[in-house]
């Protein structure tokens, strides 16, 4: 997978409420000698079934982690399959790792930690979290403290969605991601919010350890939610809103701005049914994370421009697909179920030199 370089902490979490303040602030933690001088590392997942950690100074591998869902006693499954003479390519640990700092309690008191969240993309239906705060602690004897949790769930499909770690408005740190593709549950596109402290006891309970916000059976067939863009509306550093597309071309908005998790939901409803911000074409799946910007001239709440392209490259038939795809800019002004017919077609003007492009 794509490698990630990790040296000194580089996030910009605030040092004011609702974040920890004074001696417990992020700024104070970053200034500590043990943190400033920690060993620079390179982390990368591979189709040998492992998340690897290499010391950047000399390339020495000091960490190799195998997610438990890749274990199997079947000689044609798990890591056994790598030695099969008839081996055909499998992905295993294929999702680029997400590295972030968060203020959580992993069993020895609440403190700032540097965490790595990994997944398997086309290689499996699970995510995991590792404590990579101090690479000098990567020993076999300390393995149980390095591995924080592994997360699997019936409605979690192949984990193509990259998680965003954020402080939620209920005061808990969480990983936010789409449910991915080809789940074995309801088949609905769903947003997962998994609390970082949720699975530390080795078990998961929906409602207390994690939440699912479903878009419902709005379209037929098996759907799936792609990587969400998470935004902070009021500037205090917490997650308030998320945008994500699904395999049927719909763009969804999620409201997580309330201090009570019971109020978090799809932002737009028709009666009791969730409806998308943009109702797209089923032939134009959205498999990328949207880009979100504040509208430059129009006020109000919400008032965001959400940009995304369509198309997918997931299955063999995609190699020969010639269906038209598009790039969209959608204004979220509080309305819903915007359709393609509501939009203005943009083209490139003719009559200019080959190195200049002017939009209509």
C-alpha positions as CSV (number, residue, x, y, z in Angstrom):
1,X,0.0,0.0,0.0
2,X,1.1,3.6,0.0
3,X,3.7,4.2,2.7
4,X,3.4,6.7,5.5
5,X,6.4,8.4,7.2
6,X,6.0,9.2,10.9
7,X,8.5,11.2,12.9
8,X,7.6,14.1,15.3
9,X,3.8,14.7,15.8
10,X,2.5,17.0,13.1
11,X,-1.2,17.5,13.8
12,X,-2.7,20.9,14.7
13,X,-5.2,19.9,17.4
14,X,-6.2,23.0,19.4
15,X,-5.0,23.5,23.0
16,X,-8.3,24.9,24.2
17,X,-11.6,23.3,25.1
18,X,-13.1,20.9,24.2
19,X,-9.6,19.6,23.7
20,X,-7.2,19.1,26.7
21,X,-5.7,22.3,28.1
22,X,-2.6,23.4,30.0
23,X,-0.1,20.6,30.8
24,X,-2.4,18.1,29.0
25,X,-2.6,20.1,25.8
26,X,-1.5,18.8,22.5
27,X,1.1,21.6,22.3
28,X,2.6,20.6,25.6
29,X,2.8,16.9,24.7
30,X,4.5,17.7,21.4
31,X,7.2,19.6,23.2
32,X,8.2,16.7,25.4
33,X,11.7,15.4,24.7
34,X,10.7,11.7,24.3
35,X,8.1,12.8,21.7
36,X,10.3,15.3,19.9
37,X,13.2,12.8,19.6
38,X,11.3,9.6,18.9
39,X,12.5,7.2,16.2
40,X,11.3,8.2,12.7
41,X,9.5,5.3,11.0
42,X,8.0,4.3,7.7
43,X,4.8,2.2,7.8
44,X,3.4,0.2,4.9
45,X,0.9,-2.6,4.3
46,X,1.6,-5.5,1.9
47,X,0.1,-8.5,0.3
48,X,2.2,-10.7,2.5
49,X,-0.6,-10.1,5.0
50,X,1.4,-7.7,7.3
51,X,1.5,-4.1,8.3
52,X,5.3,-3.4,8.4
53,X,7.2,-0.7,10.3
54,X,10.7,0.2,9.1
55,X,13.2,2.4,10.9
56,X,13.9,5.2,8.5
57,X,17.6,5.6,9.5
58,X,18.7,2.2,8.4
59,X,15.6,0.4,6.9
60,X,15.5,-2.2,9.7
61,X,12.1,-3.7,10.2
62,X,11.0,-3.3,13.8
63,X,7.3,-4.1,13.5
64,X,5.3,-6.7,11.6
65,X,1.6,-7.1,12.4
66,X,-0.8,-9.7,11.0
67,X,-4.5,-8.9,11.4
68,X,-6.2,-11.9,13.0
69,X,-8.9,-12.2,10.3
70,X,-6.2,-13.2,7.9
71,X,-5.3,-16.3,9.9
72,X,-6.7,-19.5,8.6
73,X,-6.0,-23.3,9.0
74,X,-7.2,-23.8,5.4
75,X,-4.1,-24.3,3.1
76,X,-5.9,-22.3,0.4
77,X,-6.7,-19.4,2.6
78,X,-4.9,-16.9,4.9
79,X,-1.2,-16.7,4.8
80,X,-1.0,-20.4,3.9
81,X,-2.1,-19.5,0.4
82,X,1.1,-17.5,-0.2
83,X,3.0,-20.8,-0.5
84,X,0.5,-22.4,-2.9
85,X,2.1,-23.2,-6.3
86,X,-1.2,-22.1,-7.9
87,X,-1.1,-18.8,-6.0
88,X,-3.0,-15.9,-7.8
89,X,-2.7,-12.3,-6.6
90,X,-4.5,-11.3,-3.4
91,X,-4.4,-8.0,-1.7
92,X,-4.3,-8.8,2.1
93,X,-3.2,-5.5,3.9
94,X,-3.8,-3.1,1.0
95,X,-5.3,0.1,2.5
96,X,-2.9,3.0,3.0
97,X,-2.5,3.5,6.8
98,X,-4.0,6.5,8.5
99,X,-1.8,8.0,11.2
100,X,-3.0,10.5,13.7
101,X,-2.7,11.7,17.3
102,X,-5.6,11.4,19.8
103,X,-6.2,11.9,23.5
104,X,-7.5,8.5,24.7
105,X,-7.2,6.0,27.6
106,X,-5.7,2.8,26.4
107,X,-5.7,1.2,29.9
108,X,-2.9,3.2,31.7
109,X,-4.6,6.6,32.0
110,X,-5.7,9.2,29.5
111,X,-2.9,10.7,27.4
112,X,-1.9,11.7,23.9
113,X,-1.1,8.8,21.6
114,X,0.0,8.4,18.1
115,X,-2.2,5.8,16.4
116,X,-2.1,3.9,13.1
117,X,-5.4,2.8,11.6
118,X,-5.1,0.2,8.9
119,X,-7.4,-1.8,6.7
120,X,-7.4,-4.3,3.9
121,X,-9.1,-2.6,1.0
122,X,-9.6,-5.4,-1.5
123,X,-7.9,-7.9,0.9
124,X,-10.5,-8.2,3.6
125,X,-13.3,-6.8,5.7
126,X,-11.6,-5.4,8.8
127,X,-9.8,-2.4,10.3
128,X,-7.3,-2.3,13.1
129,X,-5.6,0.2,15.4
130,X,-2.0,0.1,16.6
131,X,-0.3,2.3,19.2
132,X,2.8,3.6,17.5
133,X,3.6,6.4,19.9
134,X,7.1,5.1,20.9
135,X,8.7,2.7,18.4
136,X,11.2,1.7,21.1
137,X,8.2,-0.2,22.7
138,X,7.8,-2.5,19.7
139,X,8.7,-5.8,21.4
140,X,7.1,-9.2,21.4
141,X,6.5,-8.8,25.1
142,X,4.6,-5.6,24.6
143,X,2.6,-6.7,21.6
144,X,-0.7,-6.7,23.5
145,X,-0.2,-3.0,24.3
146,X,0.7,-2.1,20.7
147,X,-2.3,-3.8,19.2
148,X,-5.3,-1.8,20.4
149,X,-8.2,-3.4,18.6
150,X,-9.5,-5.1,15.4
151,X,-12.9,-4.2,14.1
152,X,-15.2,-6.4,12.0
153,X,-19.0,-6.2,11.5
154,X,-21.6,-7.8,9.3
155,X,-22.4,-4.5,7.5
156,X,-18.7,-3.8,7.0
157,X,-17.6,-4.7,3.5
158,X,-14.2,-4.7,1.9
159,X,-12.5,-1.7,3.6
160,X,-11.8,0.6,0.7
161,X,-12.9,3.6,2.8
162,X,-10.0,5.5,4.5
163,X,-10.9,6.5,8.0
164,X,-10.8,10.0,9.4
165,X,-10.0,10.3,13.1
166,X,-11.8,13.2,14.9
167,X,-13.0,14.4,18.3
168,X,-16.8,14.1,18.2
169,X,-19.2,16.6,19.8
170,X,-20.0,14.1,22.6
171,X,-16.3,14.3,23.8
172,X,-15.2,11.0,22.3
173,X,-12.5,10.3,19.8
174,X,-13.6,8.2,16.8
175,X,-12.7,6.9,13.4
176,X,-15.2,7.8,10.7
177,X,-15.5,5.8,7.5
178,X,-17.8,4.3,5.0
179,X,-18.9,0.7,5.2
180,X,-17.1,-0.2,1.9
181,X,-18.3,-2.7,-0.6
182,X,-19.9,-6.1,-0.8
183,X,-20.8,-6.5,2.9
184,X,-22.7,-9.6,4.1
185,X,-25.3,-7.6,6.0
186,X,-28.1,-5.3,4.9
187,X,-26.4,-4.2,1.7
188,X,-27.2,-0.5,2.6
189,X,-24.6,2.3,2.3
190,X,-23.7,3.2,5.9
191,X,-21.4,5.6,7.8
192,X,-19.5,4.0,10.6
193,X,-18.4,5.9,13.7
194,X,-16.1,3.7,15.7
195,X,-14.8,5.1,19.1
196,X,-11.1,4.6,19.5
197,X,-11.6,3.3,23.1
198,X,-14.5,1.1,22.1
199,X,-12.8,-2.2,21.4
200,X,-10.0,-2.1,24.0
201,X,-11.7,-4.9,26.0
202,X,-11.7,-7.2,23.0
203,X,-15.4,-6.9,22.3
204,X,-17.7,-4.5,20.4
205,X,-21.2,-3.3,21.3
206,X,-23.2,-1.3,18.9
207,X,-24.4,1.9,20.5
208,X,-21.6,2.2,23.0
209,X,-18.5,1.2,21.2
210,X,-19.6,2.1,17.6
211,X,-22.4,3.6,15.6
212,X,-23.9,2.9,12.2
213,X,-25.8,5.6,10.3
214,X,-27.6,3.9,7.5
215,X,-28.9,5.5,4.3
216,X,-31.6,2.8,4.2
217,X,-32.8,0.8,1.3
218,X,-33.1,3.9,-0.9
219,X,-31.9,2.0,-3.9
220,X,-32.2,-1.7,-4.8
221,X,-29.3,-4.1,-4.7
222,X,-26.1,-4.1,-2.7
223,X,-24.8,-0.6,-2.1
224,X,-21.8,0.7,-0.2
225,X,-20.5,4.0,1.1
226,X,-17.1,5.3,0.0
227,X,-14.5,7.5,1.9
228,X,-16.2,10.4,3.6
229,X,-15.0,14.0,3.8
230,X,-15.4,15.2,7.4
231,X,-15.7,18.9,8.1
232,X,-15.8,21.2,11.2
233,X,-18.6,23.7,10.7
234,X,-18.1,25.9,13.8
235,X,-14.3,26.1,13.9
236,X,-13.8,24.4,17.3
237,X,-12.0,21.4,16.0
238,X,-14.7,18.8,16.3
239,X,-16.4,16.9,13.5
240,X,-19.8,18.3,12.5
241,X,-20.7,17.1,9.1
242,X,-19.6,14.4,6.6
243,X,-20.1,13.9,2.9
244,X,-19.8,10.6,1.1
245,X,-20.9,9.0,-2.2
246,X,-22.2,5.5,-2.8
247,X,-22.1,2.9,-5.6
248,X,-25.4,4.1,-7.1
249,X,-24.1,7.7,-7.7
250,X,-25.8,9.3,-4.7
251,X,-24.0,11.9,-2.6
252,X,-25.0,11.8,1.1
253,X,-24.7,14.4,3.8
254,X,-24.5,13.3,7.5
255,X,-25.1,15.6,10.5
256,X,-23.0,14.8,13.6
257,X,-23.0,18.3,15.1
258,X,-25.2,17.5,18.1
259,X,-23.6,16.7,21.5
260,X,-25.9,13.6,21.7
261,X,-24.9,10.7,19.5
262,X,-28.6,9.7,19.3
263,X,-29.2,12.8,17.1
264,X,-26.5,12.0,14.5
265,X,-28.2,11.0,11.3
266,X,-28.4,11.5,7.5
267,X,-28.8,15.3,7.1
268,X,-31.8,15.1,4.7
269,X,-35.1,13.3,5.2
270,X,-38.3,12.8,3.3
271,X,-40.7,11.9,6.1
272,X,-38.8,9.3,8.1
273,X,-36.7,8.2,5.1
274,X,-33.2,9.3,4.5
275,X,-32.6,11.0,1.2
276,X,-29.3,12.0,-0.5
277,X,-28.1,15.6,-1.1
278,X,-27.6,14.6,-4.7
279,X,-29.6,11.8,-6.4
280,X,-27.2,10.6,-9.1
281,X,-27.2,8.1,-11.9
282,X,-26.8,4.5,-11.0
283,X,-24.3,4.2,-13.9
284,X,-22.0,6.7,-12.2
285,X,-20.7,5.3,-8.9
286,X,-18.9,7.6,-6.5
287,X,-15.8,5.8,-5.1
288,X,-13.7,8.8,-4.2
289,X,-13.6,11.2,-1.2
290,X,-15.4,14.5,-2.1
291,X,-13.6,17.8,-1.7
292,X,-15.6,20.3,0.3
293,X,-15.2,24.1,0.3
294,X,-17.2,27.0,1.9
295,X,-19.3,28.8,-0.7
296,X,-17.4,32.0,-1.5
297,X,-20.4,34.3,-1.8
298,X,-23.5,32.7,-0.3
299,X,-24.0,32.5,3.5
300,X,-26.3,30.4,5.5
301,X,-25.8,27.0,7.3
302,X,-25.1,24.8,5.6
303,X,-23.5,26.5,2.5
304,X,-20.8,24.2,1.1
305,X,-19.6,23.3,-2.4
306,X,-19.0,19.6,-2.7
307,X,-16.8,18.4,-5.6
308,X,-16.4,14.8,-6.7
309,X,-15.8,12.7,-9.8
310,X,-17.6,9.4,-10.6
311,X,-16.5,6.0,-11.9
312,X,-14.9,2.9,-10.3
313,X,-12.0,0.5,-10.9
314,X,-12.9,-2.3,-8.6
315,X,-13.9,-5.4,-10.7
316,X,-12.7,-7.0,-13.9
317,X,-15.6,-5.6,-16.0
318,X,-14.4,-2.0,-15.1
319,X,-11.4,-2.6,-17.4
320,X,-13.6,-2.5,-20.5
321,X,-16.3,-0.1,-19.3
322,X,-16.9,2.8,-21.7
323,X,-19.8,4.5,-19.9
324,X,-19.7,8.2,-19.5
325,X,-18.5,9.5,-16.2
326,X,-18.6,13.1,-14.9
327,X,-17.1,15.6,-12.5
328,X,-19.7,17.4,-10.3
329,X,-19.9,20.5,-8.1
330,X,-22.9,20.4,-5.8
331,X,-24.0,23.3,-3.6
332,X,-25.3,22.1,-0.3
333,X,-27.6,24.9,0.8
334,X,-30.0,22.8,2.8
335,X,-32.0,21.4,-0.1
336,X,-31.9,17.7,-0.9
337,X,-32.4,15.2,-3.8
338,X,-30.7,17.5,-6.3
339,X,-30.6,15.7,-9.6
340,X,-28.5,16.0,-12.7
341,X,-31.3,18.1,-14.4
342,X,-30.9,20.7,-11.7
343,X,-27.2,21.3,-12.6
344,X,-25.5,23.6,-15.1
345,X,-23.4,21.8,-17.7
346,X,-19.9,23.2,-18.0
347,X,-17.8,22.9,-21.1
348,X,-14.4,24.1,-22.3
349,X,-14.6,27.0,-24.8
350,X,-13.1,26.8,-28.2
351,X,-10.9,29.3,-30.0
352,X,-8.1,29.4,-27.5
353,X,-4.5,28.2,-27.9
354,X,-3.7,24.6,-27.0
355,X,-2.1,25.5,-23.7
356,X,-5.1,27.5,-22.4
357,X,-8.5,26.1,-21.3
358,X,-11.4,28.5,-20.5
359,X,-14.6,27.1,-18.9
360,X,-18.0,28.2,-19.9
